[in-house]
């Protein structure tokens, strides 16, 4: 599925502040290699149904055995292995007692490094062997079986089997240090780097499975049909600790959701919740919903956090226009897109914004191959849009009790005409402060 950098930023898939990042929320990898692979998965959501379903099967197979997951492989273990090959260790001689004695005496630091490193090689081999025993079942998905059996083949050497089966914590003798150290340094470099790559993939899948279990996510069902479709029950935003769930349905016949409501009522959160959930579904992940059915989408585009560009001298409104222009160019290709627009044309006056918004909406609804969610404060244009049968109108309800705003965060049918800006200004004592100036 195609996403651009703007959409990744709008949906908060990657953010420096971990508490605002979906990636960090779902990252439970044990190693930096696993994290790198998870980053690759998040950066390349699938555009084909086969790898999505295959990933779902892999995660299901890991979930069955997740409580027996081996602990032998840590990030430190892989760091030691990689640094061992980067170190300038003197050539390791043949493993007899005389050579071992002289190597230890005259190359004491190298000897200690080799002895320390091969213990981590032993742990790595143990962990990989346990993963193979745990996951390599006949009913396991073909992709993970392929990786596991390749790993088993790489480790199927008498020296490596000895090293794997060695008692953990048992000190290596001088000759054993040279024997195993020489082998892993001279003959195992390429295979072990391949093994680490295989483990990184599995660690990333493990992280996704842990996220599904810890956060109670559900696997979505993909519907194979030419028309775009989303039907989600109790969908919520993955980053919220106490979210309000929504029921969401968009289809070919009702492909445009016109969303209104006051500031802070929940419009932006809703839009981002739908977008991020569809994104996660295209990774093969579980999603934050009780249940979800959807079609495969070719792309996801958002227009949420548009900014001006001082360096280029471009105004906020100009960049809004350019974003809409890019969106129209992208989605006018007959493919299935999910388009998310939050508060269109904030960078101009109300009358101009109404005219521009109405023109854009009336154009976008002609594109039946895509689904749209658009939020706006400009409830006035809702009346003229009611003539179009494919537009659904929803709003977030807000009530006022004794000058206090009450947000239910519940979607209602219809169009909101709330105007609460001045009330918020008054509630926060800004009006009082201004009067006292």
C-alpha positions as CSV (number, residue, x, y, z in Angstrom):
1,X,0.0,0.0,0.0
2,X,1.3,3.4,-1.0
3,X,1.8,6.1,1.7
4,X,3.9,9.3,1.4
5,X,5.9,11.0,4.1
6,X,3.1,13.4,4.8
7,X,0.7,10.6,5.5
8,X,3.2,8.7,7.7
9,X,3.6,12.0,9.7
10,X,-0.1,12.7,9.9
11,X,-0.9,9.3,11.3
12,X,2.1,9.4,13.8
13,X,3.5,6.1,12.5
14,X,7.0,7.3,13.3
15,X,7.7,10.1,15.9
16,X,10.7,11.0,17.9
17,X,8.6,11.2,21.0
18,X,7.9,7.5,21.7
19,X,4.5,8.2,23.5
20,X,3.2,9.7,20.2
21,X,4.6,7.0,17.9
22,X,2.6,4.0,16.7
23,X,5.8,2.2,15.8
24,X,7.2,2.6,19.4
25,X,3.8,1.5,20.8
26,X,4.0,-1.8,19.0
27,X,7.7,-2.4,19.1
28,X,8.5,-5.3,21.5
29,X,11.6,-6.6,19.7
30,X,14.4,-8.1,21.8
31,X,17.3,-7.1,19.5
32,X,18.3,-4.1,17.3
33,X,18.2,-6.4,14.3
34,X,14.6,-7.3,15.0
35,X,13.8,-3.6,15.4
36,X,15.4,-2.9,12.0
37,X,13.3,-5.5,10.4
38,X,10.1,-4.2,12.1
39,X,11.0,-0.8,10.8
40,X,11.2,-2.3,7.3
41,X,7.8,-3.9,7.7
42,X,6.2,-0.6,8.9
43,X,7.9,1.3,6.0
44,X,6.6,-1.1,3.4
45,X,2.9,-2.1,4.0
46,X,1.8,-4.8,1.6
47,X,0.0,-4.1,-1.7
48,X,-0.9,-7.7,-2.3
49,X,-3.3,-9.9,-0.3
50,X,-1.1,-13.0,-0.3
51,X,1.7,-11.6,1.9
52,X,-0.8,-10.0,4.3
53,X,-2.6,-13.3,4.8
54,X,0.8,-15.1,5.1
55,X,1.9,-12.7,7.8
56,X,-1.4,-13.2,9.7
57,X,-0.7,-16.9,9.6
58,X,2.8,-16.5,10.8
59,X,1.7,-14.3,13.7
60,X,-1.0,-16.8,14.6
61,X,1.5,-19.6,14.7
62,X,3.8,-17.5,16.9
63,X,1.0,-16.6,19.3
64,X,0.3,-20.3,19.9
65,X,3.9,-20.8,21.2
66,X,4.7,-17.3,22.5
67,X,4.7,-18.3,26.2
68,X,7.5,-20.8,25.4
69,X,9.7,-18.3,23.6
70,X,13.4,-18.9,24.3
71,X,15.4,-16.3,26.2
72,X,18.9,-17.3,25.1
73,X,19.2,-14.7,22.4
74,X,19.6,-11.1,23.7
75,X,20.6,-7.9,22.0
76,X,23.9,-8.1,23.8
77,X,24.6,-11.6,22.4
78,X,24.2,-10.4,18.8
79,X,26.3,-7.3,19.6
80,X,29.2,-9.5,20.9
81,X,29.0,-11.7,17.8
82,X,29.1,-8.8,15.4
83,X,31.9,-7.0,17.3
84,X,33.9,-10.3,17.4
85,X,34.2,-10.1,13.6
86,X,35.1,-6.4,13.7
87,X,37.9,-6.8,16.2
88,X,41.5,-7.1,15.3
89,X,42.1,-10.5,16.9
90,X,45.4,-12.0,16.0
91,X,45.3,-15.2,14.0
92,X,44.1,-18.1,16.1
93,X,46.5,-21.1,15.9
94,X,45.7,-24.8,15.8
95,X,44.1,-26.1,19.0
96,X,46.8,-28.0,20.8
97,X,47.9,-27.3,24.4
98,X,51.3,-25.7,23.4
99,X,49.6,-23.3,21.0
100,X,46.8,-22.6,23.5
101,X,49.4,-21.8,26.3
102,X,51.5,-19.5,24.1
103,X,48.4,-17.7,22.7
104,X,47.0,-17.1,26.2
105,X,50.4,-15.8,27.4
106,X,51.4,-13.6,24.5
107,X,47.9,-12.7,23.3
108,X,46.1,-12.5,26.6
109,X,43.5,-9.9,25.5
110,X,42.7,-11.7,22.3
111,X,42.4,-15.0,24.1
112,X,39.9,-13.5,26.6
113,X,37.9,-11.9,23.8
114,X,37.7,-15.2,21.9
115,X,36.7,-17.2,25.0
116,X,34.0,-14.6,26.0
117,X,32.7,-14.4,22.4
118,X,32.3,-18.2,21.8
119,X,30.1,-18.4,24.9
120,X,27.7,-16.0,23.2
121,X,27.9,-18.0,19.9
122,X,26.8,-21.0,22.0
123,X,23.9,-19.0,23.4
124,X,22.9,-17.9,19.9
125,X,23.0,-21.4,18.6
126,X,20.9,-22.7,21.5
127,X,18.3,-20.0,21.0
128,X,18.0,-20.6,17.3
129,X,17.7,-24.4,17.8
130,X,14.9,-23.8,20.3
131,X,13.1,-21.5,17.9
132,X,13.3,-24.2,15.2
133,X,12.0,-26.8,17.6
134,X,9.2,-24.5,18.7
135,X,8.0,-23.2,15.3
136,X,9.0,-25.7,12.6
137,X,5.8,-27.6,12.4
138,X,4.2,-29.1,9.3
139,X,1.2,-26.9,9.8
140,X,3.4,-23.7,10.1
141,X,3.2,-21.2,7.2
142,X,5.6,-21.9,4.4
143,X,7.6,-18.7,4.7
144,X,8.6,-19.2,8.3
145,X,9.3,-22.9,7.7
146,X,11.6,-21.9,4.8
147,X,13.6,-19.6,7.1
148,X,13.7,-22.0,9.9
149,X,14.9,-24.9,7.8
150,X,17.5,-22.7,6.2
151,X,18.7,-21.9,9.7
152,X,18.8,-25.6,10.6
153,X,20.8,-26.3,7.6
154,X,23.3,-23.6,8.3
155,X,23.8,-24.9,11.9
156,X,24.0,-28.6,10.9
157,X,27.8,-28.9,11.4
158,X,29.4,-31.2,14.0
159,X,31.4,-28.3,15.5
160,X,28.3,-26.1,15.8
161,X,26.2,-28.9,17.3
162,X,28.9,-29.5,19.9
163,X,28.9,-25.7,20.7
164,X,25.1,-25.6,20.8
165,X,24.8,-28.5,23.2
166,X,27.5,-27.3,25.6
167,X,26.4,-26.7,29.1
168,X,25.6,-23.1,29.6
169,X,28.0,-21.3,31.9
170,X,30.7,-24.0,31.7
171,X,34.1,-22.4,31.2
172,X,35.9,-23.2,27.9
173,X,39.3,-24.8,28.3
174,X,42.3,-23.3,26.6
175,X,42.2,-25.7,23.7
176,X,38.4,-25.5,23.4
177,X,38.7,-21.7,23.1
178,X,41.1,-22.1,20.2
179,X,39.1,-24.9,18.6
180,X,35.7,-23.1,18.6
181,X,37.2,-19.6,18.2
182,X,39.1,-20.6,15.1
183,X,36.0,-22.2,13.5
184,X,33.6,-19.4,14.1
185,X,36.1,-16.8,13.0
186,X,37.3,-18.5,9.8
187,X,34.4,-20.6,8.7
188,X,31.2,-19.3,10.3
189,X,31.3,-15.6,9.5
190,X,29.0,-15.7,6.4
191,X,26.6,-18.3,7.8
192,X,26.2,-16.6,11.2
193,X,25.4,-13.2,9.6
194,X,22.7,-15.0,7.5
195,X,21.4,-16.6,10.7
196,X,21.3,-13.2,12.4
197,X,19.3,-11.9,9.5
198,X,16.8,-14.8,9.8
199,X,16.5,-14.2,13.6
200,X,15.9,-10.5,13.0
201,X,12.9,-11.3,10.8
202,X,11.5,-13.7,13.4
203,X,12.1,-11.2,16.2
204,X,10.1,-8.6,14.2
205,X,7.2,-11.1,13.8
206,X,7.5,-12.0,17.5
207,X,7.2,-8.3,18.3
208,X,4.0,-8.0,16.3
209,X,2.6,-11.1,17.9
210,X,3.4,-9.7,21.4
211,X,1.7,-6.4,20.5
212,X,-1.4,-8.4,19.4
213,X,-1.5,-10.3,22.7
214,X,-0.7,-7.4,25.0
215,X,-3.0,-4.9,23.4
216,X,-5.9,-7.3,22.6
217,X,-5.8,-6.6,18.8
218,X,-7.9,-8.5,16.4
219,X,-7.0,-9.9,12.9
220,X,-9.0,-8.1,10.2
221,X,-10.8,-10.0,7.5
222,X,-10.0,-9.0,3.9
223,X,-12.8,-9.0,1.3
224,X,-11.8,-9.7,-2.3
225,X,-14.0,-7.4,-4.3
226,X,-13.3,-4.5,-6.8
227,X,-15.2,-1.9,-4.8
228,X,-13.6,-0.3,-1.7
229,X,-15.1,-1.3,1.6
230,X,-14.5,-0.8,5.3
231,X,-16.7,-2.2,8.1
232,X,-15.2,-2.0,11.6
233,X,-16.9,-2.6,14.9
234,X,-15.6,-0.8,18.0
235,X,-12.6,0.6,16.3
236,X,-10.3,2.9,18.4
237,X,-7.0,4.8,18.2
238,X,-4.0,2.5,19.1
239,X,-2.2,5.3,21.0
240,X,-5.0,6.2,23.5
241,X,-5.0,4.6,26.9
242,X,-8.7,5.0,27.5
243,X,-10.1,5.2,23.9
244,X,-13.8,5.6,22.9
245,X,-14.5,3.0,20.2
246,X,-16.4,3.7,17.0
247,X,-18.4,1.7,14.5
248,X,-17.3,2.7,10.9
249,X,-18.7,1.6,7.6
250,X,-17.8,3.0,4.2
251,X,-18.6,1.3,0.9
252,X,-19.0,2.0,-2.8
253,X,-22.5,3.3,-2.3
254,X,-21.6,5.5,0.7
255,X,-18.0,6.3,0.0
256,X,-17.8,9.8,1.5
257,X,-18.1,10.6,5.2
258,X,-18.8,14.3,6.0
259,X,-17.7,14.8,9.6
260,X,-18.5,17.8,11.7
261,X,-18.3,18.8,15.4
262,X,-16.7,21.3,17.8
263,X,-13.0,21.7,18.5
264,X,-11.8,18.9,20.8
265,X,-14.9,16.8,20.1
266,X,-12.9,14.0,18.5
267,X,-12.8,14.5,14.8
268,X,-9.1,14.4,14.3
269,X,-8.7,11.4,16.6
270,X,-11.4,9.5,14.7
271,X,-9.8,10.2,11.3
272,X,-6.4,9.2,12.5
273,X,-7.9,6.1,14.2
274,X,-9.4,4.9,10.9
275,X,-6.2,5.6,8.9
276,X,-3.8,4.0,11.3
277,X,-6.0,0.9,11.6
278,X,-6.2,0.4,7.9
279,X,-2.4,0.9,7.8
280,X,-1.9,-1.8,10.4
281,X,-4.2,-4.2,8.6
282,X,-2.0,-3.9,5.5
283,X,1.0,-5.0,7.5
284,X,-0.7,-8.3,8.4
285,X,-1.0,-7.0,12.0
286,X,-4.0,-7.3,14.3
287,X,-5.9,-4.1,14.5
288,X,-7.5,-2.0,17.4
289,X,-11.1,-3.1,16.8
290,X,-13.5,-5.7,18.0
291,X,-13.9,-6.9,14.4
292,X,-13.0,-5.5,11.0
293,X,-13.7,-6.3,7.4
294,X,-12.1,-4.4,4.5
295,X,-10.8,-4.6,1.0
296,X,-7.2,-4.3,0.0
297,X,-6.3,-0.6,-0.6
298,X,-3.7,0.6,-3.1
299,X,-2.9,3.7,-1.1
300,X,-3.6,5.9,1.8
301,X,-3.4,9.7,1.6
302,X,-4.0,12.3,4.3
303,X,-4.4,16.0,4.5
304,X,-4.2,16.7,8.3
305,X,-1.2,18.6,9.5
306,X,-0.5,21.0,6.6
307,X,2.1,23.7,7.4
308,X,3.4,26.8,5.7
309,X,6.9,27.0,4.2
310,X,8.7,30.2,5.3
311,X,11.9,29.4,3.3
312,X,10.0,29.0,0.1
313,X,7.6,31.8,0.9
314,X,4.6,29.5,0.6
315,X,1.5,30.2,2.7
316,X,-0.5,27.7,4.6
317,X,-3.4,28.0,2.2
318,X,-1.1,27.5,-0.8
319,X,0.2,24.3,0.7
320,X,-3.3,23.1,1.4
321,X,-4.1,23.7,-2.3
322,X,-1.0,21.9,-3.4
323,X,-1.8,18.9,-1.1
324,X,-5.3,18.7,-2.6
325,X,-3.9,18.9,-6.1
326,X,-1.5,16.1,-5.4
327,X,-4.3,14.0,-3.9
328,X,-6.5,14.4,-6.9
329,X,-3.6,13.5,-9.3
330,X,-2.9,10.4,-7.2
331,X,-6.3,9.0,-6.7
332,X,-7.7,9.7,-10.2
333,X,-6.3,6.4,-11.5
334,X,-9.1,3.9,-10.9
335,X,-7.3,2.3,-7.9
336,X,-8.6,2.0,-4.4
337,X,-7.5,4.8,-2.1
338,X,-8.5,5.8,1.4
339,X,-8.3,9.6,1.6
340,X,-8.4,11.5,5.0
341,X,-8.9,15.2,5.1
342,X,-9.1,17.1,8.4
343,X,-10.4,20.7,8.5
344,X,-10.0,21.6,4.8
345,X,-8.9,25.1,3.9
346,X,-8.1,26.5,7.3
347,X,-5.8,29.0,5.8
348,X,-8.3,31.3,4.3
349,X,-11.4,33.2,5.3
350,X,-14.7,31.5,6.1
351,X,-16.6,32.4,2.9
352,X,-13.6,31.5,0.7
353,X,-13.1,28.3,2.6
354,X,-16.8,27.3,2.1
355,X,-16.6,27.9,-1.6
356,X,-13.3,26.0,-2.0
357,X,-14.4,23.1,0.2
358,X,-17.7,22.7,-1.6
359,X,-15.9,22.6,-5.0
360,X,-13.4,20.0,-3.8
361,X,-16.1,17.8,-2.2
362,X,-18.3,17.9,-5.3
363,X,-15.3,16.9,-7.4
364,X,-14.1,14.1,-5.1
365,X,-17.4,12.4,-4.8
366,X,-17.2,11.6,-8.5
367,X,-14.3,9.2,-7.7
368,X,-16.1,6.0,-6.7
369,X,-13.0,3.8,-6.6
370,X,-11.9,5.5,-3.3
371,X,-13.2,6.1,0.2
372,X,-13.1,9.6,1.8
373,X,-13.4,10.9,5.3
374,X,-13.5,14.7,5.6
375,X,-14.0,16.8,8.7
376,X,-14.9,20.5,8.7
377,X,-16.2,23.3,10.9
378,X,-18.1,24.6,7.9
379,X,-21.3,22.9,8.7
380,X,-23.2,25.3,6.4
381,X,-22.1,23.5,3.3
382,X,-23.7,20.3,4.6
383,X,-27.1,21.3,3.5
384,X,-26.2,21.6,-0.2
385,X,-24.4,18.3,-0.1
386,X,-27.4,16.3,1.1
387,X,-28.5,15.9,-2.5
388,X,-25.6,13.4,-3.1
389,X,-26.6,9.9,-2.0
390,X,-23.1,8.6,-1.5
391,X,-22.3,11.2,1.3
392,X,-22.9,10.1,4.9
393,X,-23.2,12.8,7.5
394,X,-21.9,12.2,11.0
395,X,-21.0,14.6,13.9
396,X,-19.5,14.4,17.3
397,X,-21.8,15.5,20.0
398,X,-20.9,18.3,22.5
399,X,-23.1,19.5,25.3
400,X,-22.7,22.5,27.6
401,X,-23.6,22.4,31.3
402,X,-23.0,25.6,33.4
403,X,-20.4,26.9,30.9
404,X,-18.6,23.5,31.0
405,X,-18.1,21.5,27.8
406,X,-19.1,17.8,27.9
407,X,-17.6,15.6,25.1
408,X,-19.2,12.2,24.6
409,X,-16.8,11.4,21.7
410,X,-19.8,9.5,20.2
411,X,-20.7,9.7,16.6
412,X,-24.2,10.8,15.8
413,X,-26.0,10.9,12.5
414,X,-26.4,14.4,11.0
415,X,-24.5,17.7,10.9
416,X,-23.2,19.7,13.9
417,X,-23.8,23.4,14.1
418,X,-21.8,23.9,17.4
419,X,-19.9,27.2,17.7
420,X,-18.0,26.8,21.0
421,X,-14.8,28.8,20.3
422,X,-15.9,31.8,22.4
423,X,-17.1,29.6,25.2
424,X,-13.7,27.9,25.4
425,X,-12.1,31.3,25.4
426,X,-14.3,32.4,28.3
427,X,-14.0,29.1,30.2
428,X,-10.2,29.4,30.2
429,X,-10.5,33.0,31.7
430,X,-9.0,34.5,28.6
431,X,-11.9,36.9,28.2
432,X,-11.5,38.0,31.9
433,X,-7.8,38.6,31.3
434,X,-8.4,40.7,28.3
435,X,-11.1,42.8,30.0
436,X,-8.6,43.6,32.8
437,X,-5.9,44.8,30.5
